Amino acid sequence: MLKKTIAQLDPYIPETPLADLEKETGVAKITRLSANENPFGTSPAVKQAIQNFDFTTTRLYPDGDANALRQAVAVKLSVDPEQLLFGCGLDEVIELTARTFLEVGDEVVEPWPTFGEYKLHCQIEGANIVDVPVLDDGTFDLQGLIAAITPKTKLMWLCNPNNPTGTYMPLADLRNLLKQVPKHVLVMIDEAYMEFVTQENGSAIQLLNEFDNIVVMRTFSKIYGLAAMRVGYAIIPKALISAMQAVRLPYNLNSVSQVAALAALKDTTFVAGMRQKVATARDQFERFFDQAGITYDQSQANFIFFKAPQVNDLHQYLLQHGYLLRNGLKPGWLRLTFGSSDENAAIQALMNRFYATK
Ligand SMILES: *Cc1c(COP(=O)(O)O)cnc(C)c1O
């Protein structure tokens, strides 16, 4: 009965609700540092906007074009509002991309490790994924990515900064790579973490006028701290936008989410504060890992990927002491979302204690 492609699918496992996990483990309070959520919450302007939401409109379908949000995002990024496609989270944009472009037997190129949803949705469509392992320092193998392209390749996924490695590909490298990608390949550039980058202004939005086979994707879930509201979007080439809009569900973005995202977008002070706090945490963890002799990838995101001796024991130890990290993305490695400075200090103390007794 099932589609062939679904029978052997490796599903994306969502995070267990914290209350359930606390019950399961018997740990009184668990802080989740496994999902790259914002430990500092959400802009207070969002709370205000939701409180002001006009409840007489709940019986009406939402604005299917998310017009207020669309205009605001377009102005902020200096892009054509017509080129914006909104999704119920960036997850939906990823699904929509696979649904719109892929047929059975098509090929898709991605670095490995990277965000698991790309592969999942490509597999559902029956496409073949070509994983190109990252280099020893976690950065993309640019030559390998180009070499993996064949006449059958339809899509290339590039997450920048990459999840889970956190590594950042400078704009100049991206431009060089794109120059070598044939025009029949659509390059999906996932910038879920771009707002955390402090190294340079590296958004591929600056390349939209140079290449008509690139899509840039963003989300409100990470730096804006709005994961619960499910708002992501992409800037789509003009030649492709109407096809993608036709595949999209007409009311995919609910009214409250539209209001919340608009308020979040306007609070630039909140975002700037997050960028600063995360940059500080990054520096601090790099120093900590250097001192501890622990290998890590150079991150420009709100998380860090490190090679943890006795990885499963450490993961379990931290969980028992109230901190959930992400295990299983690459054997021997853990991904840690930066927490508040107190949480970060507590984790470092726990890791010191764990390794001192080993
Ligand atoms: C979190 C994440 C997303 C999904 O974001 P949502 O908008 O919450 O669906 C997409 N891409 C990457 C790389 C992510 O880490």
The ligand as a Tripos MOL2 file, in Angstrom:
@<TRIPOS>MOLECULE
LIG
   15    15     1     0     0
SMALL
NO_CHARGES

@<TRIPOS>ATOM
      1 C1         16.1010   24.5890   12.6510 C.3       1 LIG1
      2 C2         16.4370   24.4570   11.2270 C.ar      1 LIG1
      3 C3         15.4760   24.5780   10.2190 C.ar      1 LIG1
      4 C4         14.0040   24.5310   10.5000 C.3       1 LIG1
      5 O1         13.5100   25.6360   11.0250 O.3       1 LIG1
      6 P1         11.9420   25.7910   11.2510 P.3       1 LIG1
      7 O2         11.6880   27.1230   10.6740 O.co2     1 LIG1
      8 O3         11.7710   25.7330   12.7270 O.co2     1 LIG1
      9 O4         11.2010   24.7060   10.5470 O.co2     1 LIG1
     10 C5         15.8660   24.5770    8.9110 C.ar      1 LIG1
     11 N1         17.1490   24.4230    8.5820 N.ar      1 LIG1
     12 C6         18.0950   24.2630    9.5140 C.ar      1 LIG1
     13 C7         19.4890   24.0810    9.1020 C.3       1 LIG1
     14 C8         17.7640   24.2530   10.8570 C.ar      1 LIG1
     15 O5         18.7080   24.0270   11.7710 O.3       1 LIG1
@<TRIPOS>BOND
     1     1     2 1
     2     2     3 ar
     3     2    14 ar
     4     3     4 1
     5     3    10 ar
     6     4     5 1
     7     5     6 1
     8     6     7 2
     9     6     8 1
    10     6     9 1
    11    10    11 ar
    12    11    12 ar
    13    12    13 1
    14    12    14 ar
    15    14    15 1
@<TRIPOS>SUBSTRUCTURE
     1 LIG1         1 GROUP 0 **** ****
